[in-house]
Every structure is written in C-alpha cells, then in structure tokens.
Amino acid sequence: MTSTRQMVIMLFVVAVVCAVVLSCVYAFTAPRIADTQMKLTLAGLEQVIDAERFVEIVPDTLWQALDSLGNQVGIVFRVFPQGYGGPIPVTVGLDAGQRITGIKVATAAEGLTETPGLGAKITGDDFTGQFKGKCADDVALQKDGGAIQAITAATISSRAVAAGVRKGIDMYGSSLAPSCDPRAVFPEADAFREIIKDTLWQAMRGEAAAGIVFVGAVMGYLDTIRFMVGSTADGQITGVAILYSQETEGIGEVIRDHEFLDKFKAGIPDAISGATVSSRALINGVVDGIERFKEYLK
C-alpha cells in the first residue's frame, strides 16, 4: 500500500513538474512563434500588392494596403476555395480600381493538398500570373467564358482558384474606398456635368444631354446600401454598381453579383430568392432614385 501511494505521489509530482516546464517553454516560445507567423503573413501580403504597410480588418482574412502617407492603395484578402484534394489557400491583392495586382496560392509546405505534379501546378507563375490586371468579370476559365487558361489535367483545381478569387472580389471589394466615377455605370457618355456634388451628374454626348448618373442609399437587411445608377434620357438603365454594402455574407451580399446587377439594363428585375430584403431594398432604391431625378432626364 505504501509503495503504491509513493508511486502515485511520484507520478503526480512528475506531472506537475512537466506541466510547469511546458508552461515556461510555451511562455518563452509563444511570442517568437507569433512574431514569425506575422512576418510570414506580411511577406505573403507583400507578394501580391505593392504597399508600405497593412492594416488588418478581418483577422487572418482581410487587410487594407496603405502607402507611405497612409492612403489606401488597395486591399489583400484570403480565400479558401474547395479544390480536388481540399481547401486551397489563396492570397489576393486588389487595387483601388478593383483590378487584381497579384495572387499567391499556398504551397504544399503551407497547407496545399492538391495532387503533386497535377493540381499542385496552380502554385506556378504560369497560372497565377494570368490573374494580374484582371477584374472580376474576367476571372473565370476560358472554357467558362473567362480569360484564365486552366492547367492541363487540373481543371478542378484551376476552376476552384478562379471561382474563389472572383467570389473574394465580390465579398471584399466593398472594403476599398468607394469610387464615385460615373463612367462605371454610363460608359457611353463623353463627359459628365456635376449637378449635385457627389450625388448627381448629367451624362453628355457632345453638347447634348444623354442621361443622368446618380448615387443613392437605402437601408438593407443589416446596414445601409450605397449604389450608383446610370439612366438614359428615355429612362433605360445603363448600369448599376454597389458602392457599399455589408449584408449577410453568401446571402444578402449576392446583390453584388454582376449577373443580378446586369439585369437592370433590361428592366427592373425581380427580388433574389433567399436575399429578398437586400435585393428589394436595392430595387426600390433604384426606382425611387430615377423618379426623384427624372426632371433631369428631360
């Protein structure tokens, strides 16, 4: 009995000592590990956009890219689209005009689980370099109507990266400083005459008024939705762009999808099933804005 008791006490003492030693080791190494991880993260950000410093907006997911004066030059975000072998970690840089400045696909050492020699080729410059300078509309495989050439025998991995990058632009593009360039929704105009500062412009073709561009705001499901609309003199919508929204990710934020916004050019679309509140708010805002400024269409 005494021997058993001594053994239990000894095991307890050993366990306590081990716990104390491990705690001391962790307390000593944790800051160094965190510092190393931060340096690796920053190195990854610097590979996809030229910036002086980065401000974390969403932990390990979204950063503002700033120049030496503190002005925003773009953003960097991370997405994890599902590939053939598992999630594919992708880091993407986006400039103020929502054009890709670069992308970096994680290597096998960084967690990539795609097939070596096949899907793993998505880490190469021949593939990732195709994304530079592209906007969201171009980010799809050529066989899907986009500008990205898939890697032979690795279509699933290639398509996953393209889809992930495009979705990331739609999700995080609103983190860029809003751009109120009326050409974004009325590209056919030669010039614009500002009528109400930062709110209403008259679109000109030569010396004649061709229509208007206006900025509006409505309350969505979670927050205010700011948008820009172009309309010809006869009331046909030339384009709709979202300047700001923070609706539910994967649900209300589908109002940013180009497929939905482009429907306005053919008439007022129906609300999106599953995102009724957000989409109906935008639709009503567009209609109300055209009614509000219709006198400038004459």
Buried (B, 14 or more C-beta within 10 A) or exposed (E): EEEEEEEEEEEEEEEEEEEEEEEEEEEEEEEEEEEEEEEEBEEBBBEBBEBEBBEBBEEEBBBBBBEEEEEBBBBBBBBBBEBBBEBBBBBBBBBBEBBBBBBBBBEEEEEBBBBEEBBBBBBEEEBBEBBEEBBBEBBBBEEEEBBBEBBEEBBBBBBBBBBBBBBBBBBBBBBBEBEBBBBBBBEEBEBBEEBEEEBBBBBBEEEEBBBBBBBBBBEBBBEEBBBBBBBBBEEEBBBBBBBBBBBBEEBBBBBBBEEBBEBBBEEEBEBBEEBBBBBBBBBBBBEEBBEEBEEBBE
